[in-house]
Amino acid sequence: PIQYPIGSEENFKGIVNVISNRARYFNAKTGDMDDCDVPQELIEKVKECKDMIVEAVAETDEALLDKYFNEGTLSDEEIYDGLI
């Protein structure tokens, strides 16, 4: 998943963009989404999800795979491009 929920059902509060590592909370007063840090309790789960995405994207392209093996990660832009 490239998004991870914050809460569920009646306790749903927003989403985390796993790639950018930013949370977005729904603001009921304004109807907008507020950009925030990832909640502390979700940091490890979001990291696990991002690691899965990076590995999957790296496997789609030889150059990305080489970079992943050499540097251990990919940039957010490379991840988004690899998802296309």
NORPERA-V488473 format. One line per field, one symbol per residue. phi: phi as a letter, one per 40 degrees, with the letter a starting at -180 (. if undefined). psi: psi as a letter, one per 20 degrees, with the letter a starting at -180 (. if undefined). Layout:
phi: ???
psi: ???
//
This chain:
phi: .cbbcbgafcbcbibbccccgbcbbcbccbgcbccaccddcbdccccdccdccdcccdccacccccccccbgabcdcccdcccc
psi: qiqpqorqcijphaqpohgilqqoppohgijrppprqpqgiiggghggggggggggghiipgghgggghhiirqrgghgghhi.
//
